[in-house]
Amino acid sequence: MAENLVLGIDIGGSSVKGAIVDVNAGCIVSQRCTIEHEPLPSLARITESITTIIHEVQYKGKDIGVGFPGVVSDYEVINGPNMGNDIRHGSLIDSLSENGLSSTLLNDADSALYHAIRNYKKYSVTETILLITIGTSLGTAVSQRGRLLRNVELGRLLNEDGVRIDQTASARALREGGMDMRSWTKNLSLAITRIASCVSPEIILLGGGITEQPESWFDMVDVDWTVKLAPDSNQAGLLGAACWHNDSKNEALGRSLP
């Protein structure tokens, strides 16, 4: 398979998504495959989902970039609060390696933001960007002039009542909390404000599955910062993960972005 084609994987709290990415163009060139899973999935379940995606999209290569919902280094999981306990340290990378795959880990929110700053020039020169992914929890990522500040996990900050902000403002909170959209969007606005006050961003990008249908809530977000939808919405995580793997492999992370 051509060297510019890398499989991008985005692991979330409720599913694993994947597609083949042309890392030169920064775009998906296959169908996007989504495999749902139970809460706190095991290592075996995640590995099985990735294997299924490889077959579904007919990926013939060996290189995989993996976006992961937790704190990671390139090759080790430090923590993953919505994953099973056996997905720690190098277990995921080792499991993929046993199947002949070469992979790199990047936090899932970092992956989405890396896609924006690598593949969209206007974001590569922005002073400070805060990206918030709205999913099972709230993921956060920060960049300064095109460089990631990795593993900035602020989505579990406490609100004024001492409650974690992701418990009232995540997509899971909307699904399971019995709130109407206006009440949930108010909680989301308060959560964004809490996070942004720690970062002082020039712009805030919102990502996650719910951003694929923003018409029912986005205009109700009320904060004192410029807020936009992350480019390529819920596909951004797998795009960024694939590009990060390619750039890391080719020692291009510190070079000028295309």
Buried (B, 14 or more C-beta within 10 A) or exposed (E): EEEEBBBBBBBBBBBBBBBBBBBEEBBBEBEBBBBEBEEBBBBEBBBBBBBBBBEBBEBEBBBBBBBBBBBBBEBBBBEBBBBBEBBBEEBBBEBBEEEEBBBBBBBBBBBBBBBBBBBBEEBBEBEBBBBBBBBBBBBBBBBBEBBBEBBBBBBBBEBEEEEBBBBBBBBBBBEEBEBEEEEBBBBBBBBBBBBBEEBEBEBBBBBBBBBEEEEEBBEEBEBEBEBEBBBBBBBBBBBBBBBBBBBBBEEBBEEEBB
